[in-house]
Amino acid sequence: MNKLIIRLATVLLMVFFGGAMSVVTGVEAAGPVITLKSNKQVYTPGSGLTVFVSVANDTQARVVDCYVVLVIPGNSWFCLTSQGLIPVNPNRLDTFLPLLNGLQLSAGYQLNDFPLLAYNFPVDGKTYEGFYTVLTAFTKPGQKVLDGIPGSVTFTYTSELPPPPPGGQKPFDPASGTQD
């Protein structure tokens, strides 16, 4: 499954960067490696999402621009910027905006499990159901040329609450505030 997600992220990022990306074949590629993970794989009304980022830079100091992209069900794309989520066109590279410009990564830089995004799904269930993907990438400053290995994480939102736990006790219902 991880290979499928990496392959999907590579394809999406090739689209994202208009083919300007050299094909990533594995960890042998030079540059920083970005890893994303979420605290769960499936979310329901009232549950909290946290996406964590880890970065491992190689032995070369570098300056990069950092992009964070959210793809929601229905194939709508958004860039996370300092002004919030901005809609972008995945077929138009000029619509993508970086979260950070001129980020300096020292040689051997390490960042582990830093909370990048946090969101509490509303208890009313008014959220698009389906698959969500978060993509991150470093580029050379002011360019849309990848620098290093991008990261991705995919998760699902469903409005259906999980089944009751064993023993017959029903789960807490966030909509009513009671436990049946």
N, C-alpha and C positions, 0 to 999 in steps of 0.2 A: 504494500500500500504506500509506504514512504517513497519508493521509487516512482510510483505513479504520480504522487503529489509533486515530487521534484521535477519529473518530466512535464507535468501540466504547468508548473510554475515557469519552467524554462520556455515552454511554448508561449505562455502568456507574456512573459517578459520580452520575448523576441518580437511579439506583436507590439508590446508597449514601447520598445525602443526601435521600432521600424526596421528590424533586421540589422541594426548597427551592432548587435551583440555577437561576439564570437561564441561559438557553441561551447557550453560548459560541459566538460566530460567527466569531471570528478573533482576531488579535493586537491589534485595536483595543480590546479590553476592558481596563479599568484594573486595576491590581493586579499582584502578582508573577506571573511566568511560570515554571513548573517544567518542566524538560526532563530526561527520563531516557534513558539508553542503556546497553546491555550490551556487554561486550567481544566477544561472539560471538552468533550467532543460534541455533545448534544445539550442544547439549552432549551428551557421551557419558561413560561411566564413566571416572573419574579426571580429568576436565577441571574447570577452575576457572572459576566464574562471578564476575564483578564487575559490579555495577550502579552507574553513576555518576549523580550528580544535579548539575544546574546550576540556579541561581536568578537571575533578573533582576527586581529590583523597579523600580517606576516612580518618580516624583518625590515620592511621598508616604510618609513614615515610617509604619510600622504595627506592631501587635503581633498575632501570629497563633498558632493552635495548628496543629501539623503532624501529619498522618496519613500512615502508610505501610501499604498493604494488599497482601498477597500472595494471589493466587488460584491454586490448584493444580489439576491435572487431577481431574475428578470434581466440580468447582465448589465446593470447600471454600475458605472465606475466612478469613484470619488478619490481625490487626493486629500490626505490629511495635511493641512497647512496651519500656520499660526492663527489664521482666521477661522479655522474649523474645517469641515468637509466641503470641498469644492467639486462639483460635477465636472467630469472630463470625458472626452471622446477617445476611446481606445484606438481609434484609427487616425487620430491627429496628435502627433507628438507635441506640438506647440501648446496644447491645452493642459499638459501635465505641469504641476508646480511642486517644487521641493518643500519638504518640511523644514529642512536646515540647509543653509548655504555655507560653504567654506568650513565644514566640520574638519578639525584637525585630528588625525589618528596617528599616534606615535608608533614607532616600531614596537611590535610585540604587544600592542594594546589589547586588553581583555575586558569585556563587559559581560556579566553573567546574570541572566534571568531578571533583567530590568523591566518593570511593568510599563509597557508602551501604550496600551489602550485598556480602559476599564469602562464597562457599561453594564447597567442593570436593566434587564428586559422588563418592560412594564407588565404588571399583573393583569391588565385588561386584555392581554394577548394581541394587541393591535401592532403587530410587527410582521414584516414579510417572512413567510415560512419558506424554508429551503436551505440551500448551501450558501455560505459566506466564505470569502477568501480574503486574507490580508497578505499583501505582497510588500516586500521592502527591497530597496536596491540602493547602492552607492554608485554615483557617476563621477566622472571627471568634472571639476567645477565648470559650470556654465555650459556643459555639453550633455548630450543624451547618449554617452558612451559608457557602458558598464565598467565599473572598477571592482573586481572581486566577484564573489558568488552571492547571488541574491537569496532572500529567504521567503518562505511562504508557510501559511497555516490555513487549513480549511476546517470549518465547523458547521453544524446544522442547528437551525432553530425550528422547533415545532410547538404548536399551541397546545398539544396534548400533554397533560401531566403524567408523570411516571406512575406505574402500578403501585398499589400499596405494598409496604414491606412485609416480609414473612411474619406470621404470628397474628395476622388479622388487623393490626392497627393501621388505620388509614393515614395517609400523609397530610401534612398541614396544607390547607387550601388558601393560597395567598389572596384570592379574590374575595373570600368571605371573612378571612382572618380567623377561621376556626379550624379545629381538627375534629373531623367527624368520628 
